Amino acid sequence: MEPPAPPSPGPTRPLHIAVTLLVAAAGSVETISFLGLDHVFAGVMTSNLALLGMAIGQQQALNVTAAALALAGFGIGAAVAAWFTRRSGIPAARWQPRVMSCLVATTVILVVIAAVWAAVDGAPRGITRSLLQFAAAVAMGVESTAMVAAGHAAAPTTYLTGTLATYIVKGVGAVRQEHWIPVRFGALIVGAAISAVLLKAAPAWAAVPPVVLMLCALLAARGRWPLRWR
């Protein structure tokens, strides 16, 4: 009888911090997408499917287009990232180069979004608005797939409904490292709140927080910021 396979390694402390920062960035992007663009989500496709159904039922063509753009963008981003990471190797206790490359690509997309957003003073219109909506969804699709490719060394960052359900089912504090889950919930709220405040106080800067948070997450994943890891 063959011995059981060793359990897959979980995230290290730096990666837990990186995941938390990615969640905060996703929350910020969702605020921009929902409040600043077309009232659809960039990374929560279950909600967008429901919004699409409601728009179809109420015969609201603009809302149908917005939901379809978000769904298409996320799907394309996820598909490209899945193709790119399919040979990233066996998931380990660190993020493979292809996973990191996907996160870098997400950051680049968010930098472009932030630049365009600032150029239009936080008030995109017409085709620019649609392109930003599509790009935000692509970014979240790439990030989501990168976290799937990272396996047990990562966790969901753009949707936390399943995480919340699992946390409740298993019981608060029942699993080691589970204290990171409520930290991620808090990060989502904080990230969303930061961009929400900026949308009112300084609209042109509202798309900057996701970029900053992504950069911090990349540095944390490399173990170079803000602490020295043992």
N, C-alpha and C positions, 0 to 999 in steps of 0.2 A: 504494500500500500504506500503510495507516494505521500510524503509529508505535505501538509497544507502550505500554500504559497504565503509568503510573508505579507502582512498588510501593506497597502499602498501608503507611502509617506504623506503626511499632511503638510499644510503650509508652515514654514518657519515663521518666527516672529516678524522679521522684516517683510515677509510676504503678507502676513496678516495686516500689517500697517498699509502696505501697498494696496491690498484689496479694499481696505476701508477708504483710502483716498480715491480709488476708482469709483466706489459707490457714491462718494460725495460729488465727484465730477459728473456722474450720471444724473444725480439729483439736480444739479445745476443745469445740465443740458435739457432735462425734462421741463424745467421751469421756462427756459427760453423757448422751447418748442411749443408748449401749451399756452403760455401767457403772451409770448412775444411774436409767435408766428400764427399757425392756423388751428389752434386748440385741438391738436392731436399730440400723441406722445412719440418721442424719438426711439424709445427702447422697449416700451411695454405694448407688445403687439396684441395681446389678448384684449386690452382696452380699445385698441384701434380697430380691431375686428368688430367689437360691439358698436363703436362710433360709426363705422362704415355701415353696419346694418341699420342703425338709427337714421343715418343720413339718407340711405336708400328709401327707408320706410317713409320719411318725411319729404322725399323728393327735393333734397337740398344738394344741388349739383356741386357747389363750391366745397361743401364738407365732404362729399364723396371723393372729390379730387384730392383733398388734403390727406384723408385717410389712406387713399390708394398710393399717394406719393410716399408716405411714411412706411407703408407695408412693403412697397417695392424697394425703397432705399435700404431698409433693414434686411430684406431678403437677399439683395445683391451683395451688400456688405458681408453678410454671414456666409454666403456661398463662396465668395472670393477668399475669405479668410479660412474657410473650411478646406478649400483646395490647397491653399498655401501651407496650412499646418498639418496636413494629413500625413506627412513624412517627418514630423517633428520628433519622432522617437517615443520611447516609453516614458510616460509621465513620471517625473521625479520630484524631489523635495525642493526644486527650484524651477523657475520658468525657463523653458528652452528658448534658444535664439529666435526661432520662428514665432513663438508667442510674443516675445519682446518686440519683434519687428512689427507685429500686428498692432501692438499698443503704441508704438512710435507712429505708425500710419494713422491711427485714431487721433493722436495728438496733432499731427500735421493737418488733418482735416479740420480739427477744431481751431487751429491757428488761422486757417483760411476763413473759416466762419467768423471768427472774432474780428479779423481784418475787414471783411466786407461789412460786418455789423457796425463797426466803428465808422466806416466810410459813409454809411447811410444814416449815421447818427442814431442808430438803434431803432430805425423805423423803416424796415424793408417793405417794398411794395412790388406788386406784379410778379414778373418772372423771377426777380431777385428773391422774393419771399419764398416762392416755390422751390427754387434751387437750394436755398438755405435749409428748408424743411427736409428736402431729399438728402442733402449732405449730412445733416444731423442724424438722420436715421441710418445712413450708411456707416457713420462713425460708431454708433451704438451696436449695429450688427457685427462689425469687425471686433469690437471689444467683447461682446457676448461670446462670440465663437472662440476668441483667444482664451477666455476663461474656461470654456469647455475643453479645449485642447490641452490646457494645463493640468487637467484632471484633478486629483486630490490635493494638488499644491495650490489650488485657487478656490474660488467660490463665486456664485452668481453676483454680478454687480449692477446689472441694469433692470433686474426684476427680482423682488424679494418675497413675493407671496408664498412660494414654495418653501423658502427659508423660514418664514414666520410659522407656517403650518408645521413644519418639521420640528421647530423649536418648541412649539406648544405640545405636540404629541409626545416628544421625548421627555419633556419636563424641564423646567428651568433649572440649570445647574447640574443636569444629570450626566452630561458628557464633558469630558475635558476639552478645554479651549472654547467651550460654548459661550463664554463671556464675550467673545468677539462678535457674536451675532447681534446683541443689543447695541454694541458700539457701532456696527454697520447701519443699523436702523437710525441711530442718532446722526450719523454722518450723512445719510440720505436727506434727513430733514434740514441739517445745517447747510448742505450744498444747495438745496432748493431755496432755502430762505435767503442766502446770500444774493443769488441772482434775482430773486423776487424784489429784494430791497433796491438793488441797482437798477432794475427796470423802471422803478419809480423815481429814484433819486438821481441816477446818472445812466440813462438808457444806453448810451454809446459804449459803456464799459461792461454791460451786463454779460457779454459773451467771453469776457476775460477769465473769470474764476475757473471754468472747466479746464482751460489751458494750463493755468497755474497748478491746479490739483493733479492733472495728468502728469505734468513734469515732476512734481513731487513724488507721485506714485512710481514713476520710472526710476527715480533716484533711490527710493526706498527699496524697490525690488532688487536693485543692484547692491544694496547694503551700504550705500554711500551717503545717505542722508536720512534723518538729521542726527542719528546716533551711530556710535561704533557698535557693531554687532559682535558678540562673542562667537 
